[in-house]
Amino acid sequence: MKKLGLIVTSAILLSGGVSAAEYESFVGLGVSDGTMNHGGYQFEPNLRAGVIINDNHRVTGTYAYATDSEASNLFASYDYMVGISDNQKWNWFIGGSAGYSVFKGADNDWNLGAQTGIQYVLGDQYSMELGYRVIDTWDEWKDRNMSQLDSFYLAVDIKL
């Protein structure tokens, strides 16, 4: 748990350390097709909150819960965002994630991952994104087939 605290504290300090930075906070809901944990693929509802700093840097905290296996994932992500349209409505992002997984009937473990995707801005307050994430637990990283750890997700965010 100390590592997750260090990651979250670092993200907060980095975002707060840029006093002249423009930032926008957001909250969102999403759904992913689930990573193959200890019970196969399953849909996972996602809750997320975060901040976008200077239009290019995004820090997000996400909680995902798989209802079938009762597995929970809590992770922090950093994404670098690049505008790919003249009107800044389309953004491509790439980044990394770290967090903690809680499995019912199995060992809990730290997780690491990477993600990429496309975000579309739906006006002044809303955005939608389609992303692809690869994530795995720390201890089982070498024992897993990476093709079984991928997940597509769809999220809708609202700026606060």
DSSP file (Angstrom, degrees, kcal/mol; ACC not computed):
  #  RESIDUE AA STRUCTURE BP1 BP2  ACC     N-H-->O    O-->H-N    N-H-->O    O-->H-N    TCO  KAPPA ALPHA  PHI   PSI    X-CA   Y-CA   Z-CA
    1    1 A M     >        0   0    0      0, 0.0     4,-2.0     0, 0.0     5,-0.1   0.000 360.0 360.0 360.0 -24.1    0.0    0.0    0.0
    2    2 A K  H  >  +     0   0    0      1,-0.2     4,-2.1     2,-0.2     5,-0.1   0.870 360.0  54.0 -64.9 -36.3    3.0    2.3    0.5
    3    3 A K  H  > S+     0   0    0      2,-0.2     4,-2.3     1,-0.2    -1,-0.2   0.918 108.1  48.4 -65.8 -42.7    3.8    2.2   -3.2
    4    4 A L  H  > S+     0   0    0      1,-0.2     4,-2.7     2,-0.2     5,-0.2   0.907 111.2  51.2 -63.6 -41.0    0.3    3.3   -4.2
    5    5 A G  H  X S+     0   0    0     -4,-2.0     4,-2.6     1,-0.2    -1,-0.2   0.891 109.7  50.4 -61.1 -39.5    0.4    6.1   -1.6
    6    6 A L  H  X S+     0   0    0     -4,-2.1     4,-2.4     2,-0.2    -2,-0.2   0.897 111.1  48.5 -64.8 -41.4    3.8    7.2   -3.1
    7    7 A I  H  X S+     0   0    0     -4,-2.3     4,-2.3     2,-0.2    -2,-0.2   0.941 114.4  44.4 -64.4 -48.2    2.4    7.2   -6.6
    8    8 A V  H  X S+     0   0    0     -4,-2.7     4,-2.3     2,-0.2    -2,-0.2   0.914 114.2  49.9 -64.9 -42.9   -0.7    9.2   -5.7
    9    9 A T  H  X S+     0   0    0     -4,-2.6     4,-2.7    -5,-0.2    -1,-0.2   0.910 110.6  50.4 -61.6 -42.4    1.3   11.7   -3.5
   10   10 A S  H  X S+     0   0    0     -4,-2.4     4,-2.7     1,-0.2    -1,-0.2   0.915 110.0  50.0 -61.6 -43.2    3.8   12.2   -6.4
   11   11 A A  H  X S+     0   0    0     -4,-2.3     4,-2.3     2,-0.2    -1,-0.2   0.909 112.5  47.1 -62.7 -41.5    0.9   12.9   -8.8
   12   12 A I  H  X S+     0   0    0     -4,-2.3     4,-2.5     2,-0.2    -2,-0.2   0.922 113.7  47.6 -66.2 -43.7   -0.6   15.4   -6.4
   13   13 A L  H  X S+     0   0    0     -4,-2.7     4,-2.1     2,-0.2    -2,-0.2   0.898 111.8  50.3 -65.1 -39.9    2.7   17.2   -5.8
   14   14 A L  H  X S+     0   0    0     -4,-2.7     4,-0.5     2,-0.2    -1,-0.2   0.925 114.2  43.9 -64.1 -43.5    3.5   17.3   -9.5
   15   15 A S  H  < S+     0   0    0     -4,-2.3     3,-0.5     1,-0.2    -2,-0.2   0.866 118.2  44.3 -71.3 -33.9    0.2   18.8  -10.4
   16   16 A G  H  < S+     0   0    0     -4,-2.5    -1,-0.2     1,-0.2    -2,-0.2   0.741 103.1  66.6 -79.3 -23.4    0.4   21.3   -7.4
   17   17 A G  H  < S+     0   0    0     -4,-2.1     2,-1.1     1,-0.2    -1,-0.2   0.649  86.7  71.1 -73.3 -15.3    4.0   22.2   -8.1
   18   18 A V    ><  +     0   0    0     -4,-0.5     3,-2.0    -3,-0.5    -1,-0.2  -0.681  62.9 172.2-101.3  79.2    3.1   23.8  -11.4
   19   19 A S  T 3  S+     0   0    0     -2,-1.1    -1,-0.2     1,-0.3    -2,-0.1   0.794  75.7  50.9 -63.9 -29.8    1.4   26.8   -9.9
   20   20 A A  T 3  S+     0   0    0     -3,-0.2    -1,-0.3     2,-0.1     2,-0.1   0.440  88.7 116.2 -85.3   1.8    1.0   28.7  -13.2
   21   21 A A    <   -     0   0    0     -3,-2.0     2,-0.5    -6,-0.2    32,-0.0  -0.398  64.0-132.8 -73.7 145.3   -0.6   25.6  -14.8
   22   22 A E        +     0   0    0     -2,-0.1    32,-4.0     2,-0.0     2,-0.3  -0.848  33.5 179.1 -92.7 131.6   -4.1   25.5  -16.0
   23   23 A Y  E     -A   53   0A   0     -2,-0.5     2,-0.4    30,-0.2    30,-0.2  -0.973  21.4-161.2-137.5 152.7   -6.0   22.5  -14.9
   24   24 A E  E     -A   52   0A   0     28,-2.2    28,-2.8    -2,-0.3     2,-0.2  -0.998  14.1-148.5-130.2 126.7   -9.5   21.0  -15.2
   25   25 A S  E     +A   51   0A   0     -2,-0.4   135,-2.5    26,-0.2     2,-0.3  -0.623  21.1 178.3 -91.9 156.7  -10.8   18.4  -12.8
   26   26 A F  E     -AB  50 159A   0     24,-2.3    24,-2.4   133,-0.3     2,-0.3  -0.976  20.7-154.5-151.3 160.2  -13.3   15.8  -14.0
   27   27 A V  E     +AB  49 158A   0    131,-2.0   131,-2.9    -2,-0.3     2,-0.3  -0.941  24.7 172.9-131.3 156.6  -15.3   12.8  -12.8
   28   28 A G  E     -AB  48 157A   0     20,-2.6    20,-2.2    -2,-0.3     2,-0.3  -0.986  27.5-134.8-159.9 168.5  -16.5   10.0  -15.0
   29   29 A L  E     +AB  47 156A   0    127,-2.1   127,-2.8    -2,-0.3     2,-0.3  -0.941  31.2 159.7-125.3 148.5  -18.2    6.6  -15.5
   30   30 A G  E     -AB  46 155A   0     16,-2.1    16,-2.8    -2,-0.3     2,-0.3  -0.942  27.8-137.8-155.7 178.2  -17.1    3.8  -17.8
   31   31 A V  E     -AB  45 154A   0    123,-2.3   123,-2.4    -2,-0.3     2,-0.3  -0.991  15.0-167.6-144.3 139.8  -17.3    0.2  -18.6
   32   32 A S  E     -AB  44 153A   0     12,-2.3    12,-2.5    -2,-0.3   121,-0.2  -0.887  33.4-121.8-124.2 159.8  -14.5   -2.2  -19.7
   33   33 A D        -     0   0    0    119,-2.2     9,-0.6    -2,-0.3   120,-0.1   0.447  63.5-117.4 -79.9   2.7  -14.7   -5.7  -21.1
   34   34 A G        -     0   0    0    118,-0.3     2,-0.3    10,-0.2   118,-0.2   0.408  17.3 -96.4  82.0 145.5  -12.5   -6.7  -18.1
   35   35 A T        -     0   0    0    116,-0.1     2,-1.3     6,-0.1   114,-0.2  -0.654  43.4-102.1 -90.2 155.4   -9.1   -8.2  -17.9
   36   36 A M        +     0   0    0    112,-1.4     5,-0.2    -2,-0.3    -2,-0.1  -0.658  61.2 153.1 -81.3  99.0   -8.7  -11.9  -17.5
   37   37 A N        -     0   0    0     -2,-1.3     3,-0.2     3,-0.7    -1,-0.1   0.545  68.3 -43.5 -93.8-118.7   -8.0  -12.3  -13.8
   38   38 A H  S    S+     0   0    0      1,-0.2    -2,-0.1     2,-0.1    65,-0.0   0.285 136.7  40.0 -99.5   9.2   -8.8  -15.4  -11.9
   39   39 A G  S    S-     0   0    0      1,-0.4    -1,-0.2     3,-0.0    -3,-0.1   0.252 108.0-101.7-143.4  16.7  -12.3  -15.9  -13.4
   40   40 A G        -     0   0    0     -3,-0.2    -3,-0.7     2,-0.0    -1,-0.4  -0.251  66.2 -27.7  87.8-179.9  -12.1  -15.2  -17.1
   41   41 A Y        +     0   0    0     -5,-0.2     2,-0.3    -4,-0.1    -7,-0.2  -0.432  67.0 160.9 -71.1 142.9  -13.3  -12.1  -19.0
   42   42 A Q        -     0   0    0     -9,-0.6     2,-0.1    -7,-0.1   -10,-0.1  -0.970  42.9 -97.2-160.2 148.5  -16.1  -10.1  -17.5
   43   43 A F        -     0   0    0     -2,-0.3    24,-0.7    -9,-0.1    25,-0.3  -0.449  37.1-160.8 -70.9 141.6  -17.6   -6.6  -17.8
   44   44 A E  E     -A   32   0A   0    -12,-2.5   -12,-2.3    22,-0.2    22,-0.2  -0.976  11.6-140.3-127.7 118.0  -16.3   -4.1  -15.2
   45   45 A P  E     -A   31   0A   0      0, 0.0    20,-1.9     0, 0.0     2,-0.4  -0.525  26.0-152.7 -69.1 146.4  -18.1   -0.9  -14.3
   46   46 A N  E     -AC  30  64A   0    -16,-2.8   -16,-2.1    18,-0.2     2,-0.4  -0.967  16.5-165.1-126.7 137.9  -15.5    1.9  -13.7
   47   47 A L  E     +AC  29  63A   0     16,-2.6    16,-2.9    -2,-0.4     2,-0.3  -0.968  22.2 177.7-113.8 138.4  -15.6    5.1  -11.6
   48   48 A R  E     +AC  28  62A   0    -20,-2.2   -20,-2.6    -2,-0.4     2,-0.3  -0.984  17.0 177.0-144.4 152.5  -12.9    7.7  -12.3
   49   49 A A  E     +AC  27  61A   0     12,-2.1    12,-3.3    -2,-0.3     2,-0.3  -0.984  22.4 129.0-150.0 147.8  -11.8   11.1  -11.2
   50   50 A G  E     -AC  26  60A   0    -24,-2.4   -24,-2.3    -2,-0.3     2,-0.3  -0.950  41.9-100.9-173.4-166.9   -8.8   13.2  -12.3
   51   51 A V  E     -AC  25  59A   0      8,-2.4     8,-2.5    -2,-0.3     2,-0.5  -0.999  14.2-146.6-143.7 140.2   -7.3   16.3  -13.5
   52   52 A I  E     -AC  24  58A   0    -28,-2.8   -28,-2.2    -2,-0.3     2,-0.5  -0.947  19.6-157.2-107.2 127.1   -6.0   17.6  -16.9
   53   53 A I  E >>  -AC  23  57A   0      4,-4.0     4,-2.2    -2,-0.5     3,-1.4  -0.917  68.4 -18.8-111.2 124.2   -3.0   19.9  -16.6
   54   54 A N  T 34 S-     0   0    0    -32,-4.0    -1,-0.2    -2,-0.5   -31,-0.1   0.803 110.0 -77.5  51.3  36.2   -2.2   22.4  -19.4
   55   55 A D  T 34 S+     0   0    0    -33,-0.3    -1,-0.3     2,-0.2     3,-0.1   0.338 129.8  64.2  63.7  -6.3   -4.3   20.4  -21.9
   56   56 A N  T <4 S+     0   0    0     -3,-1.4    25,-3.5     1,-0.2     2,-0.5   0.642  87.0  62.9-120.6 -20.7   -1.5   17.7  -22.3
   57   57 A H  E  <  -CD  53  80A   0     -4,-2.2    -4,-4.0    23,-0.2     2,-0.4  -0.931  57.1-176.5-116.6 128.5   -1.1   15.9  -19.0
   58   58 A R  E     -CD  52  79A   0     21,-2.5    21,-2.6    -2,-0.5     2,-0.5  -0.985   9.7-170.3-127.5 132.0   -3.8   13.9  -17.4
   59   59 A V  E     -CD  51  78A   0     -8,-2.5    -8,-2.4    -2,-0.4     2,-0.4  -0.988  17.6-179.8-118.0 126.6   -3.7   12.1  -14.0
   60   60 A T  E     -CD  50  77A   0     17,-2.3    17,-3.1    -2,-0.5     2,-0.5  -0.977  22.5-153.9-132.4 139.1   -6.6    9.8  -13.3
   61   61 A G  E     -CD  49  76A   0    -12,-3.3   -12,-2.1    -2,-0.4     2,-0.4  -0.954  23.2-171.4-106.8 131.5   -7.7    7.6  -10.4
   62   62 A T  E     -CD  48  75A   0     13,-2.9    13,-2.3    -2,-0.5     2,-0.5  -0.972  17.3-165.4-129.7 138.5   -9.9    4.7  -11.5
   63   63 A Y  E     -CD  47  74A   0    -16,-2.9   -16,-2.6    -2,-0.4     2,-0.4  -0.991  14.0-176.7-119.4 122.3  -11.9    2.1   -9.5
   64   64 A A  E     -CD  46  73A   0      9,-2.9     9,-2.8    -2,-0.5     2,-0.4  -0.960   4.9-167.6-120.8 137.8  -13.1   -1.0  -11.5
   65   65 A Y  E     - D   0  72A   0    -20,-1.9     2,-0.7    -2,-0.4     7,-0.2  -0.983  12.2-151.9-130.8 122.1  -15.2   -3.8  -10.0
   66   66 A A  E  >> - D   0  71A   0      5,-3.0     4,-1.6    -2,-0.4     5,-0.8  -0.833   8.9-161.6 -92.2 112.4  -15.9   -7.1  -11.7
   67   67 A T  T  45S+     0   0    0     -2,-0.7    -1,-0.2   -24,-0.7   -23,-0.1   0.840  83.3  53.0 -66.9 -35.1  -19.3   -8.2  -10.5
   68   68 A D  T  45S+     0   0    0    -25,-0.3    -1,-0.2     1,-0.2    -2,-0.0   0.944 124.7  22.8 -67.9 -48.0  -18.9  -11.9  -11.4
   69   69 A S  T  45S-     0   0    0      2,-0.1    35,-0.6   -29,-0.1    -1,-0.2   0.504  98.2-129.0 -97.1  -5.0  -15.6  -12.6   -9.6
   70   70 A E  T  <5 +     0   0    0     -4,-1.6     2,-0.4     1,-0.2    -3,-0.2   0.850  53.4 155.4  55.7  37.3  -15.9   -9.7   -7.1
   71   71 A A  E   < -D   66   0A   0     -5,-0.8    -5,-3.0    32,-0.2     2,-0.4  -0.779  26.5-159.2 -92.1 138.3  -12.4   -8.6   -8.1
   72   72 A S  E     -DE  65 102A   0     30,-2.8    30,-3.0    -2,-0.4     2,-0.4  -0.947   6.8-166.7-119.7 140.0  -11.6   -4.9   -7.6
   73   73 A N  E     -DE  64 101A   0     -9,-2.8    -9,-2.9    -2,-0.4     2,-0.5  -0.995   4.7-177.8-125.4 130.2   -8.9   -2.8   -9.2
   74   74 A L  E     +DE  63 100A   0     26,-2.6    26,-3.0    -2,-0.4     2,-0.3  -0.988  20.0 157.1-125.8 119.4   -7.8    0.6   -8.0
   75   75 A F  E     -DE  62  99A   0    -13,-2.3   -13,-2.9    -2,-0.5     2,-0.4  -0.985  36.3-135.8-146.7 155.9   -5.1    2.4  -10.0
   76   76 A A  E     -DE  61  98A   0     22,-2.9    22,-2.1    -2,-0.3     2,-0.3  -0.887  26.7-165.2-107.0 139.9   -3.7    5.7  -10.8
   77   77 A S  E     -DE  60  97A   0    -17,-3.1   -17,-2.3    -2,-0.4     2,-0.4  -0.936  14.2-158.5-127.7 148.1   -2.8    6.6  -14.4
   78   78 A Y  E     -DE  59  96A   0     18,-2.4    18,-1.5    -2,-0.3     2,-0.4  -0.996  17.3-176.6-120.6 132.6   -0.8    9.2  -16.2
   79   79 A D  E     -DE  58  95A   0    -21,-2.6   -21,-2.5    -2,-0.4     2,-0.6  -0.983  21.9-144.5-128.3 141.1   -1.5   10.0  -19.8
   80   80 A Y  E     -DE  57  94A   0     14,-2.9    14,-1.5    -2,-0.4     2,-0.4  -0.927  26.0-153.7 -98.8 125.8    0.1   12.4  -22.2
   81   81 A M  E     - E   0  93A   0    -25,-3.5     2,-0.5    -2,-0.6    12,-0.2  -0.850  11.2-168.7-109.5 136.2   -2.5   13.9  -24.5
   82   82 A V  E     - E   0  92A   0     10,-3.2    10,-2.8    -2,-0.4     2,-0.3  -0.985  22.7-128.3-125.4 123.2   -2.0   15.1  -28.1
   83   83 A G  E     - E   0  91A   0     -2,-0.5     8,-0.3     8,-0.2     6,-0.0  -0.533  24.5-179.4 -67.7 129.2   -4.6   17.1  -30.0
   84   84 A I        +     0   0    0      6,-2.6     2,-0.3    -2,-0.3     7,-0.2   0.270  60.1  59.8-116.8   9.5   -5.1   15.5  -33.4
   85   85 A S  S >  S-     0   0    0      5,-0.7     3,-1.4     1,-0.1    -2,-0.0  -0.960  82.0-120.4-134.0 156.5   -7.7   17.9  -34.8
   86   86 A D  T 3  S+     0   0    0     -2,-0.3    -1,-0.1     1,-0.3    -3,-0.0   0.840 114.4  48.6 -62.3 -34.5   -7.6   21.7  -35.5
   87   87 A N  T 3  S-     0   0    0     -3,-0.0    -1,-0.3     1,-0.0    -4,-0.0   0.361 108.6-122.6 -90.3   6.4  -10.5   22.4  -33.2
   88   88 A Q  S <  S+     0   0    0     -3,-1.4    -2,-0.1     2,-0.1    33,-0.0   0.701  78.8 120.6  61.5  22.7   -9.0   20.3  -30.3
   89   89 A K        +     0   0    0      1,-0.1    32,-2.7    31,-0.1     2,-0.5   0.755  66.1  56.9 -84.3 -25.4  -12.1   18.1  -30.1
   90   90 A W  E     + F   0 120A   0     30,-0.2    -6,-2.6    28,-0.0    -5,-0.7  -0.921  66.8 176.5-109.9 129.4  -10.1   14.9  -30.9
   91   91 A N  E     -EF  83 119A   0     28,-2.6    28,-3.3    -2,-0.5     2,-0.4  -0.994  18.7-151.5-132.2 137.8   -7.1   13.9  -28.7
   92   92 A W  E     -EF  82 118A   0    -10,-2.8   -10,-3.2    -2,-0.4     2,-0.3  -0.861  21.8-170.3-100.9 142.7   -4.9   10.8  -28.7
   93   93 A F  E     -EF  81 117A   0     24,-2.3    24,-1.8    -2,-0.4     2,-0.3  -0.964  15.2-179.4-135.8 154.3   -3.4    9.7  -25.4
   94   94 A I  E     +EF  80 116A   0    -14,-1.5   -14,-2.9    -2,-0.3     2,-0.3  -0.985  24.2 126.6-147.2 142.2   -0.8    7.2  -24.2
   95   95 A G  E     -EF  79 115A   0     20,-2.5    20,-2.1    -2,-0.3     2,-0.3  -0.952  42.9 -94.2-172.3-169.7    0.3    6.5  -20.6
   96   96 A G  E     -EF  78 114A   0    -18,-1.5   -18,-2.4    -2,-0.3     2,-0.3  -0.880  22.7-155.4-130.0 160.2    1.0    4.2  -17.8
   97   97 A S  E     +EF  77 113A   0     16,-2.3    16,-2.0    -2,-0.3     2,-0.3  -0.956   9.2 179.3-135.5 152.1   -0.9    2.9  -14.7
   98   98 A A  E     +EF  76 112A   0    -22,-2.1   -22,-2.9    -2,-0.3     2,-0.3  -0.980  26.2 113.1-148.6 144.9    0.0    1.5  -11.3
   99   99 A G  E     -EF  75 111A   0     12,-2.1    12,-2.2    -2,-0.3     2,-0.4  -0.871  53.5 -69.0-175.7-150.6   -2.3    0.3   -8.5
  100  100 A Y  E     -EF  74 110A   0    -26,-3.0   -26,-2.6    10,-0.3     2,-0.4  -0.994  27.5-153.8-138.7 138.4   -3.6   -2.5   -6.4
  101  101 A S  E     -EF  73 109A   0      8,-3.7     8,-2.1    -2,-0.4     2,-0.5  -0.925   3.0-161.4-114.8 137.7   -5.9   -5.5   -7.2
  102  102 A V  E     -E   72   0A   0    -30,-3.0   -30,-2.8    -2,-0.4     2,-0.4  -0.979  11.5-170.0-119.6 120.2   -8.1   -7.3   -4.7
  103  103 A F    >   -     0   0    0     -2,-0.5     3,-1.1     3,-0.3     2,-0.5  -0.907  23.5-124.6-113.2 135.9   -9.3  -10.7   -5.6
  104  104 A K  T 3  S+     0   0    0    -35,-0.6     3,-0.1    -2,-0.4   -33,-0.1  -0.662  98.5   3.2 -75.5 125.6  -12.0  -12.8   -3.8
  105  105 A G  T 3  S+     0   0    0     -2,-0.5     2,-0.3     1,-0.2    -1,-0.2   0.637 123.5  75.4  76.1  14.4  -10.5  -16.1   -2.9
  106  106 A A  S <  S-     0   0    0     -3,-1.1    -3,-0.3     0, 0.0    -1,-0.2  -0.897  92.0 -71.6-146.0 174.0   -7.0  -15.3   -4.2
  107  107 A D        -     0   0    0     -2,-0.3     2,-0.2    -3,-0.1    -3,-0.1  -0.491  43.4-129.3 -72.7 136.6   -4.0  -13.2   -3.3
  108  108 A N        +     0   0    0     -2,-0.2     2,-0.3    -6,-0.1    -6,-0.2  -0.514  37.7 176.4 -76.6 154.1   -4.3   -9.5   -3.6
  109  109 A D  E     -F  101   0A   0     -8,-2.1    -8,-3.7    -2,-0.2     2,-0.1  -0.998  33.9-100.0-160.2 157.4   -1.5   -7.8   -5.5
  110  110 A W  E     -F  100   0A   0     -2,-0.3    28,-3.4   -10,-0.3     2,-0.3  -0.439  40.7-152.2 -71.3 153.1    0.0   -4.7   -7.0
  111  111 A N  E     -FG  99 137A   0    -12,-2.2   -12,-2.1    26,-0.3     2,-0.3  -0.958  13.1-166.5-133.3 155.0   -0.6   -4.1  -10.7
  112  112 A L  E     +FG  98 136A   0     24,-2.6    24,-2.5    -2,-0.3     2,-0.3  -0.940  21.0 149.3-131.2 153.0    1.2   -2.3  -13.5
  113  113 A G  E     -FG  97 135A   0    -16,-2.0   -16,-2.3    -2,-0.3     2,-0.3  -0.980  31.7-132.5-168.1-179.8   -0.1   -1.4  -17.0
  114  114 A A  E     -FG  96 134A   0     20,-2.2    20,-2.7    -2,-0.3     2,-0.3  -0.974  20.7-170.9-144.1 153.1   -0.1    0.9  -20.0
  115  115 A Q  E     +FG  95 133A   0    -20,-2.1   -20,-2.5    -2,-0.3     2,-0.3  -0.976   9.6 178.5-146.2 159.0   -2.9    2.4  -22.0
  116  116 A T  E     +FG  94 132A   0     16,-2.0    16,-3.1    -2,-0.3     2,-0.3  -0.963  20.6 127.6-151.2 161.1   -3.7    4.3  -25.2
  117  117 A G  E     -FG  93 131A   0    -24,-1.8   -24,-2.3    -2,-0.3     2,-0.4  -0.992  47.8 -80.8 172.9-171.6   -6.8    5.6  -26.8
  118  118 A I  E     -FG  92 130A   0     12,-2.3    12,-2.3    -2,-0.3     2,-0.4  -0.970  28.9-160.5-123.6 134.6   -8.8    8.4  -28.4
  119  119 A Q  E     -FG  91 129A   0    -28,-3.3   -28,-2.6    -2,-0.4     2,-0.4  -0.934   1.4-162.5-113.9 139.2  -10.8   11.1  -26.6
  120  120 A Y  E     -FG  90 128A   0      8,-3.5     8,-2.7    -2,-0.4     2,-0.5  -0.990  15.3-138.5-121.3 126.9  -13.6   13.2  -28.1
  121  121 A V  E     - G   0 127A   0    -32,-2.7     2,-0.5    -2,-0.4     6,-0.3  -0.742  11.2-163.0 -87.2 121.9  -14.7   16.5  -26.5
  122  122 A L        -     0   0    0      4,-2.3     4,-0.4    -2,-0.5     3,-0.3  -0.403  58.9 -57.6-101.7  53.7  -18.5   16.8  -26.6
  123  123 A G  S    S-     0   0    0     -2,-0.5    -1,-0.1     1,-0.2     0, 0.0  -0.716  92.0 -36.0 106.4-160.7  -18.9   20.5  -25.8
  124  124 A D  S    S+     0   0    0     -2,-0.3    -1,-0.2     1,-0.1     3,-0.0   0.809 134.9  19.8 -74.2 -30.4  -17.7   22.6  -22.9
  125  125 A Q  S    S+     0   0    0     -3,-0.3    34,-2.7    33,-0.1     2,-0.3   0.677 108.7  68.3-116.7 -20.7  -18.2   20.0  -20.1
  126  126 A Y  E     + H   0 158A   0     -4,-0.4    -4,-2.3    32,-0.2     2,-0.3  -0.765  45.7 173.1-110.7 149.1  -18.4   16.5  -21.5
  127  127 A S  E     -GH 121 157A   0     30,-2.0    30,-2.8    -2,-0.3     2,-0.4  -0.981  12.2-157.6-145.0 157.7  -15.9   14.2  -23.1
  128  128 A M  E     -GH 120 156A   0     -8,-2.7    -8,-3.5    -2,-0.3     2,-0.4  -0.979  12.0-172.7-133.7 144.5  -16.0   10.5  -24.2
  129  129 A E  E     -GH 119 155A   0     26,-2.4    26,-2.2    -2,-0.4     2,-0.5  -0.995  19.5-155.0-143.2 150.7  -13.1    8.2  -24.8
  130  130 A L  E     +GH 118 154A   0    -12,-2.3   -12,-2.3    -2,-0.4     2,-0.3  -0.993  31.2 175.7-118.8 123.1  -12.4    4.7  -26.1
  131  131 A G  E     -GH 117 153A   0     22,-2.6    22,-2.3    -2,-0.5     2,-0.4  -0.834  28.4-144.3-130.8 165.8   -9.2    3.2  -24.7
  132  132 A Y  E     -GH 116 152A   0    -16,-3.1   -16,-2.0    -2,-0.3     2,-0.4  -0.999  23.0-173.7-129.9 127.0   -7.1    0.0  -24.7
  133  133 A R  E     -GH 115 151A   0     18,-3.2    18,-2.1    -2,-0.4     2,-0.5  -0.964  17.1-163.5-128.4 139.4   -5.3   -1.0  -21.6
  134  134 A V  E     +GH 114 150A   0    -20,-2.7   -20,-2.2    -2,-0.4     2,-0.3  -0.992  27.7 161.6-115.7 123.7   -2.9   -3.8  -20.8
  135  135 A I  E     +G  113   0A   0     14,-1.5     2,-0.3    -2,-0.5   -22,-0.2  -0.997  10.3 170.0-145.4 145.3   -2.5   -4.5  -17.0
  136  136 A D  E     -G  112   0A   0    -24,-2.5   -24,-2.6    -2,-0.3     2,-0.2  -0.982  37.9 -94.1-150.7 161.4   -1.2   -7.3  -14.9
  137  137 A T  E     -G  111   0A   0     -2,-0.3     4,-0.4   -26,-0.3   -26,-0.3  -0.484  34.6-123.7 -77.0 150.4   -0.4   -8.0  -11.3
  138  138 A W  S >  S+     0   0    0    -28,-3.4     3,-1.0     1,-0.2     4,-0.3   0.916 105.0  45.1 -62.4 -49.8    3.2   -7.5  -10.2
  139  139 A D  T 3  S+     0   0    0    -29,-0.3     3,-0.3     1,-0.2    -1,-0.2   0.804 117.7  42.9 -69.6 -29.7    3.9  -11.0   -8.8
  140  140 A E  T >> S+     0   0    0      1,-0.2     3,-0.8     2,-0.1     4,-0.5   0.310  80.2 109.1-100.0   9.6    2.3  -12.9  -11.7
  141  141 A W  G X4 S+     0   0    0     -3,-1.0     3,-1.0    -4,-0.4    -1,-0.2   0.892  81.6  43.1 -54.3 -47.9    3.7  -10.8  -14.5
  142  142 A K  G 34 S+     0   0    0     -4,-0.3    -1,-0.3    -3,-0.3    -2,-0.1   0.678 111.1  56.2 -75.3 -17.6    6.2  -13.4  -15.9
  143  143 A D  G <4 S+     0   0    0     -3,-0.8     2,-0.3    -4,-0.1    -1,-0.2   0.421  94.2  85.9 -94.4   1.6    3.7  -16.3  -15.6
  144  144 A R  S << S-     0   0    0     -3,-1.0     2,-0.7    -4,-0.5     3,-0.0  -0.725  76.5-122.2-109.8 153.4    1.0  -14.7  -17.8
  145  145 A N    >   -     0   0    0     -2,-0.3     3,-2.4     1,-0.1     4,-0.2  -0.834  24.5-143.8 -86.3 116.5    0.2  -14.6  -21.5
  146  146 A M  G >  S+     0   0    0     -2,-0.7     3,-1.6     1,-0.3     4,-0.2   0.769  95.4  66.0 -58.3 -27.8    0.1  -10.9  -22.3
  147  147 A S  G 3  S+     0   0    0      1,-0.3     3,-0.4     2,-0.2    -1,-0.3   0.689  96.9  57.6 -68.6 -15.1   -2.7  -11.3  -24.8
  148  148 A Q  G <  S+     0   0    0     -3,-2.4  -112,-1.4     1,-0.2    -1,-0.3   0.450  98.6  61.0 -90.4  -0.1   -5.0  -12.4  -21.9
  149  149 A L  S <  S+     0   0    0     -3,-1.6   -14,-1.5    -4,-0.2    -1,-0.2   0.365  76.8 109.7-109.6   4.4   -4.5   -9.1  -20.0
  150  150 A D  E     - H   0 134A   0     -3,-0.4     2,-0.3    -4,-0.2   -16,-0.2  -0.437  41.6-175.1 -85.6 158.5   -5.8   -6.6  -22.4
  151  151 A S  E     - H   0 133A   0    -18,-2.1   -18,-3.2    -2,-0.1     2,-0.4  -0.975  17.0-148.5-153.0 133.0   -9.0   -4.6  -22.0
  152  152 A F  E     - H   0 132A   0     -2,-0.3  -119,-2.2   -20,-0.2     2,-0.3  -0.805  24.7-174.0 -95.6 146.0  -11.0   -2.2  -24.0
  153  153 A Y  E     -BH  32 131A   0    -22,-2.3   -22,-2.6    -2,-0.4     2,-0.4  -0.982  19.6-156.3-141.6 155.6  -12.9    0.5  -22.2
  154  154 A L  E     +BH  31 130A   0   -123,-2.4  -123,-2.3    -2,-0.3     2,-0.3  -0.998  21.4 177.7-128.4 131.2  -15.4    3.3  -22.9
  155  155 A A  E     -BH  30 129A   0    -26,-2.2   -26,-2.4    -2,-0.4     2,-0.4  -0.975  20.9-156.4-138.1 149.6  -15.8    6.2  -20.5
  156  156 A V  E     -BH  29 128A   0   -127,-2.8  -127,-2.1    -2,-0.3     2,-0.3  -0.998  20.0-169.7-124.0 128.1  -17.8    9.5  -20.3
  157  157 A D  E     -BH  28 127A   0    -30,-2.8   -30,-2.0    -2,-0.4     2,-0.4  -0.845  11.8-155.9-118.8 153.7  -16.4   12.3  -18.2
  158  158 A I  E     -BH  27 126A   0   -131,-2.9  -131,-2.0    -2,-0.3   -32,-0.2  -0.998  21.8-125.6-127.6 133.2  -17.8   15.6  -17.0
  159  159 A K  E      B   26   0A   0    -34,-2.7  -133,-0.3    -2,-0.4   -35,-0.0  -0.516 360.0 360.0 -75.6 142.5  -15.6   18.6  -16.1
  160  160 A L              0   0    0   -135,-2.5  -134,-0.1    -2,-0.2    -1,-0.1   0.420 360.0 360.0 -96.4 360.0  -16.2   20.0  -12.6
